[in-house]
């Protein structure tokens, strides 16, 4: 069996999508149960189910764009 290379895609103004086999560790350093081949990881910090994304980034208007430079 060939193991798929993990790929991480940064979604604009949203989560990191992780596809493929990857071990995700919790705050305690222990592996988290992950039955899926694709997961969305929170980048905004507001998810109620961290490290997984729950869509809260839409409510908080999280943005990945660089702040505008002050004149």
N, C-alpha and C positions, 0 to 999 in steps of 0.2 A: 504494500500500500504506500502510495506517495503522499507525503505530508504537504499540504498546501502552505505556501508562504503567506504569512499574515500581511495584510495591507491596512493602513490607517489613512482615512480620508477626512480632512477637516472641512466640515460643512460651513459655508458662509453663515455667520450669525447663529450657529447652532452647534450640535455636538460633534464629537469625533466618532466616525463610524469605523469599527474594527471588524475586518472580515478575515476569516481563516482561524487556524488554531493558535490561540494565545492564552497564556495563563495570566489572570488578573488577580492581583493580591489586594487584600483589604488593609485597613489602617494597622492591623495587628501583624501584618506580614504573612497571613495565612491565605491560601488560595480561596477565591470566592466561587461558589457553584455557578456555572455558566453552561446551560444546556444548548445554547444557540451558537450557530456558526457566524452570525453577524450581530454585533451589539453596538449600542450608541452610548458613548461615555459623556457625562456632563462636563461642559467647559465653563458654564456661567456661575457655578457654585451654589445655585438656588434649588437644585433638584431635591425632592423629599426622599428619593431612593438612591442617593449617591452610592457608588460611582456611576450608576446608570442614569441616563437622561429620561426625564419625565415630561419634557415639553415646556417646562417653566421658563425657559429662555425667551419664549414668545411673550409671556406676560411681563417679564422684567425688561424687555426690549434690549436684550443682550446684543452687543455688536462686536464683531471681530475687526472692524475697520479702525485704523489708527485715528486718534483724536486730531481734530483740525489744529493746525499750528496757530498760536496766539500771535497777533500782530504787534 
